[in-house]
Amino acid sequence: MELYLLRHGSAERAQAGASDSDRSLTEEGEHEIRRVTAAAKLGHMCPSLILASPYRRAMQTAKIAADVLGHKDPVLTVNALQPESDVRELWDEIRAHRDQASVLLCGHEPLFSASAAYLLGCPELLVDFPKAGLMRIDLESFALEPRGALKWMLAYYLTA
């Protein structure tokens, strides 16, 4: 399986009394996601399934990615992609879709840094997963503990 982890782009600042799950992407965040997914499309990224956190900014990210990549199927929401989820819960979700050739996950920090390390079989590894970062990890087996291979990582950085 080709597994892609796409962190949401820049989002609105947290507001006192407002739910973190309701924060939207900013205009710049939408632009970041379009640029990163367009670059990945040039590398023939074509997910057969897109899963997203139920948080608004992750769902917006998933929908933009689906549009750019020409993905026509619905985006599925998965609670295991919420920011504070456990990496083993996410691994179980990935294993449930082992029949898919290519899966795109849209989510958050701190989950993605921890998940990248876990999926690579090195949970103590420190991974800097920036906003609008996109990582490809290839998985050949779906044993109790993952042991994926990092193929590449893209990141969008503003240049002034």
C-alpha positions, 0 to 999 in steps of 0.5 A: 500500500502507498500510504500518504499523510497530509497535514492540513494547511494554515488555519484560523487562530484558536478563539476563546470559547470556540471549539478547535474542531471548528477552525477553518483553513485560511486562504493561504492554507487552501493555497498551500494544500493546492500547491503541495497536492499539485506537486504530488500529482506530478509524481503520479499520486492517485489515492484509491481512498481518502480518509480525514479527521472530522475536524473542519480544517482536515475535511477542507484539506481532504476535499481540496486534495480530492479535487486537485487529484481528480478523486471522485469518491467521497471522503470518509471521516475517521475519528482515529485521525483526530489530533490526540488519537493514539498511533495504534488506533490509527494503525488499526484503521489503516489495517482495516483498509489493507485492500486499497492500493493507495490511501491518503490520510488528512489530519493533524499534529501531534498525531502525524509526527508520532504516526510517521515514526511509528509507521516507520518502525521507529517510535522514538524517531523525531519527525517534524511534520509541517503544516501542508506537509505530505509524506509517502510511506509504503507498507508491504505487510500489515502485521501487529506492528508496522514497518513501512518505508519512507519514500518521500516528503513534500512541504510547503514553505512560504518564501518572502 
